Amino acid sequence: MEWIWLTGVSVIFRAVYGVMTKVLSNKLLVSPYTQATLLSFSGGIISLILAPLLGGLSLNFNGVSLITILLVVLGQGLGNIVYFAAIKNLTNGTAQISFSSILIFNTFLSFIFLNLHLSFINIMGIVLLILAVLCVVSGKIEFHKKGVSLMILSAFLFSVFQLASAKLSKEVGPSTYLVIAYFGAAAVVFLLNSKVVIKDLINSKKLKNTLGIPLLVALPSLGNFLFAYYAYRSAPQPAKVAMLLTSQVVITVLLSYFFLNEKDHLPRKVGASILVVLSAVLIKS
C-alpha cells in the first residue's frame, strides 16, 4: 500500500481514538495520570499479543539509536501528561487552535533533523492543511495563558514523538516499535506520579471499567501507531507523514457529527474535509 493511503488509515484510526476517548474517558473516575498509564500499558499488552503476526519481537538493539528511543518514550509520555493538564483550562476551540501548532513544529524540526525538502506546491499544501484545521474550530475562543502555553508545549512534545518515530521505524520492526512506544510512555507517566496511579487503582469502585475501558480505547490507538509506522517506512520523506497526521483534527470533528451529535457548522466541516484532501495531494507531490 502506498504511503499516502497508509497515512490516511492512520489518521482515521487516530480520529476514532479521539472520539472514543471523549466518550469513554468520562466514565473513568480516575486522574489523568492513571488514565494515561493504563491506556499506554493496555496498548503495550495488545502489541505483545499481536507480535507474532507482525514479525515477532526483537530485543537486539545493535544499530538502534538509544537517543531516538528516548525521544519516542519521552515525547509520548510527557506529551500525554502536559496535554491532560492543558485541556482542563481551555475551551474546545482554543485547544484545537493551540494544538494545531504541531504542524509548525513538525515542519521546523524536519528541516533541521530530517533534511526535509519542500517545493512551492508542498508549501501550498501545508497552508491548505492549516486552513482546514482552522475551519473546524468551534466553541468559544479564549486566551488562557497557562493553558495555551501547556497545549503548545504538548504539541511540541508530540511533534518530537512523531519525528523520532519516523526515524525509529527505519531501525526496528513494528512489534518492537509498538512495545517501546507504549510501555515506555506508560513507565514515564507512572514514575512521575506513581502514588496517584496506585491510589486510584486501590480505591476504584469499578475496577472492571477502570481496566477495561483503556483496553478498548487502546485498539484504535494501536491502529494509528501501526499504520503510521508503515507509512514512515515507505514514504520518501517521512516528515510529510507527520504533517498529514495533523489532519486528524478535521476527521475527528466529522466523526463527532455522526457519533456525538455535534451537528453545528456542517458546511464548514465538509469544506475542511475537502481542503484536507487537496492538501494531501499537494504535500504528496
C-alpha positions in Angstrom: 0.0 0.0 0.0 1.3 3.5 -0.9 2.4 5.7 2.0 -0.3 8.3 1.4 -3.0 5.6 1.9 -1.3 4.2 5.0 -1.2 7.7 6.4 -4.9 8.1 5.6 -5.8 4.9 7.5 -3.6 6.1 10.4 -5.5 9.4 10.5 -8.9 7.6 10.6 -7.8 5.4 13.5 -6.5 8.5 15.4 -9.8 10.2 14.8 -11.7 7.1 16.1 -9.4 7.1 19.1 -10.2 10.7 19.8 -13.9 10.2 19.7 -13.8 7.1 21.9 -11.6 8.9 24.4 -14.1 11.7 24.6 -17.0 9.3 25.2 -15.4 6.8 27.4 -13.0 8.9 29.5 -15.9 10.5 31.3 -16.8 7.0 32.6 -13.4 6.7 34.3 -13.3 8.4 37.7 -9.5 8.4 37.9 -6.8 11.0 37.4 -5.3 11.8 34.0 -2.0 10.2 35.1 -3.9 6.9 35.8 -5.8 7.1 32.5 -2.6 7.8 30.5 -0.7 5.0 32.3 -3.5 2.4 31.8 -4.0 3.4 28.1 -0.3 3.1 27.3 0.0 -0.2 29.3 -3.0 -1.6 27.5 -1.5 -0.7 24.1 1.7 -2.5 25.1 -0.2 -5.7 26.2 -2.1 -5.8 22.8 1.2 -5.2 21.0 2.8 -8.2 22.7 -0.2 -10.3 21.7 0.0 -9.3 18.1 3.8 -9.5 17.9 3.8 -13.0 16.3 1.6 -11.6 13.5 3.8 -8.6 12.9 7.1 -10.4 12.5 8.0 -11.1 16.1 9.6 -9.0 18.8 13.4 -8.4 18.6 15.5 -7.4 21.6 18.6 -6.9 19.5 19.2 -3.1 19.6 22.5 -3.1 17.7 22.5 -0.2 15.3 19.4 1.3 17.0 19.8 4.9 18.3 19.1 5.0 22.0 18.6 8.7 21.7 15.8 8.1 19.2 14.2 5.6 21.6 14.4 8.1 24.4 12.8 10.8 22.3 9.9 8.4 21.4 9.3 7.5 25.0 9.6 11.0 26.5 7.7 12.6 23.7 4.7 10.3 24.1 4.8 10.1 27.9 5.4 13.7 28.7 3.1 14.8 25.8 0.2 12.9 27.4 0.7 14.5 30.8 1.0 18.1 29.5 -1.9 17.6 27.2 -4.2 16.5 30.0 -3.0 19.4 32.2 -3.7 21.9 29.4 -7.1 20.7 28.3 -8.6 21.4 31.7 -8.1 25.1 31.3 -9.1 25.6 27.6 -12.3 25.7 25.6 -12.6 23.3 22.7 -11.8 26.0 20.1 -8.8 27.4 21.9 -7.4 23.8 22.4 -7.7 22.9 18.7 -6.0 26.1 17.6 -3.2 25.8 20.1 -2.6 22.1 19.3 -2.5 22.7 15.5 0.9 24.3 16.2 2.2 20.8 15.9 2.2 21.3 12.1 4.6 24.2 12.5 6.8 22.2 14.9 6.8 19.2 12.5 7.9 21.4 9.6 10.6 23.3 11.5 12.1 20.2 13.2 12.0 18.2 9.9 14.1 20.9 8.2 16.7 20.6 11.0 16.8 16.9 11.7 15.3 15.0 8.7 16.6 17.1 5.8 13.1 17.9 4.6 12.8 19.4 1.1 9.6 21.2 0.2 8.5 22.6 -3.2 6.2 25.5 -3.6 3.4 23.1 -4.2 4.2 21.3 -0.9 4.1 24.6 0.9 0.7 25.4 -0.5 -0.5 22.0 0.7 0.7 22.9 4.2 -1.2 26.2 4.1 -4.4 24.4 3.0 -4.0 22.0 5.9 -3.7 24.8 8.3 -6.8 26.4 6.9 -8.6 23.1 7.1 -7.8 22.8 10.8 -8.9 26.4 11.5 -12.2 25.8 9.6 -13.4 23.2 12.0 -12.6 25.2 15.1 -15.8 25.7 17.1 -16.6 26.9 20.5 -15.6 30.0 22.4 -12.1 31.2 21.8 -10.4 32.5 24.9 -6.7 33.2 25.6 -5.7 31.4 28.8 -2.0 32.0 29.1 -1.1 28.9 31.1 -3.5 26.6 29.2 -2.4 27.8 25.8 1.3 27.6 26.8 0.9 24.0 28.0 -1.1 23.0 24.9 1.6 24.4 22.6 4.2 22.5 24.7 2.3 19.3 24.3 2.2 19.9 20.5 6.0 20.2 20.6 6.4 17.0 22.6 4.1 15.1 20.3 6.0 16.5 17.3 9.2 15.1 18.8 7.4 11.8 19.3 6.2 11.7 15.7 9.5 12.6 14.1 11.5 10.3 16.4 9.0 7.6 15.4 9.7 8.3 11.7 13.4 7.6 12.4 12.9 4.6 14.7 10.6 3.0 12.1 13.7 2.6 9.9 15.6 0.8 12.7 13.2 -1.6 14.4 10.3 -3.9 13.4 6.7 -2.9 14.0 6.2 -5.0 17.2 9.4 -3.6 18.8 8.3 -0.1 17.9 4.9 -0.5 19.4 6.3 -2.1 22.6 8.8 0.7 23.0 6.2 3.5 22.4 3.5 2.1 24.7 5.4 0.5 27.6 8.0 3.4 27.5 5.2 6.0 27.7 3.5 4.1 30.5 6.7 3.9 32.5 7.3 7.6 32.2 3.8 8.6 33.4 3.8 6.0 36.2 7.2 7.0 37.5 6.3 10.7 37.6 3.2 10.1 39.7 3.1 6.5 40.8 1.4 7.3 44.1 -1.7 8.8 42.4 -1.9 5.8 40.0 -1.7 3.2 42.7 -4.2 5.1 44.9 -6.7 5.3 42.0 -6.4 1.5 41.4 -6.8 0.6 45.0 -9.7 2.9 45.6 -11.5 2.2 42.3 -15.1 1.0 43.0 -15.4 -0.2 39.4 -12.1 -1.8 38.7 -13.5 -3.7 35.7 -14.4 -0.4 34.0 -11.1 1.2 35.1 -9.1 -1.6 33.4 -11.5 -2.4 30.6 -12.1 1.0 29.1 -8.4 1.8 28.4 -8.0 -1.6 26.9 -10.9 -0.8 24.4 -9.6 2.7 23.6 -6.1 1.3 23.0 -7.3 -0.6 20.0 -7.8 2.4 17.6 -4.7 4.0 19.2 -2.7 0.9 18.1 -4.1 1.1 14.6 -3.0 4.7 14.5 0.6 3.9 15.6 0.9 0.8 13.4 -0.2 2.3 10.1 1.8 5.5 10.8 4.8 3.2 11.3 4.4 1.6 7.9 3.8 5.0 6.3 7.0 6.3 7.8 8.9 3.3 6.5 7.6 3.6 2.9 7.5 7.4 2.5 10.4 9.0 0.6 10.2 11.9 3.1 8.7 10.6 6.4 8.3 14.1 7.7 5.4 14.5 5.3 3.6 11.7 7.0 3.9 13.6 10.3 2.5 16.7 8.7 -0.5 14.9 7.3 -1.3 13.3 10.6 -2.4 16.7 11.8 -5.5 16.3 9.6 -6.9 14.0 12.3 -8.4 17.1 13.9 -10.8 17.5 10.9 -11.7 13.8 10.7 -12.4 13.8 14.5 -14.8 16.7 14.1 -16.6 14.9 11.3 -16.9 11.7 13.3 -18.2 13.7 16.2 -21.0 14.9 13.9 -22.2 11.4 13.4 -21.5 9.8 16.8 -21.6 12.6 19.3 -24.5 14.6 17.8 -22.3 17.7 17.3 -24.2 18.8 14.2 -23.3 22.5 14.1 -21.4 24.1 11.2 -21.8 21.2 8.8 -20.9 23.1 5.6 -17.7 24.4 7.3 -16.8 20.8 8.3 -17.4 19.4 4.8 -15.3 22.3 3.4 -12.5 21.5 5.8 -12.6 17.8 4.6 -12.2 18.9 1.0 -9.2 21.1 2.0 -7.6 18.1 3.7 -7.9 16.0 0.6 -6.4 18.8 -1.5 -3.6 19.4 0.9 -2.7 15.7 0.9 -2.5 15.8 -2.9 -0.2 18.9 -2.8 2.0 17.7 0.0 2.4 14.3 -1.6 3.5 15.9 -4.9 
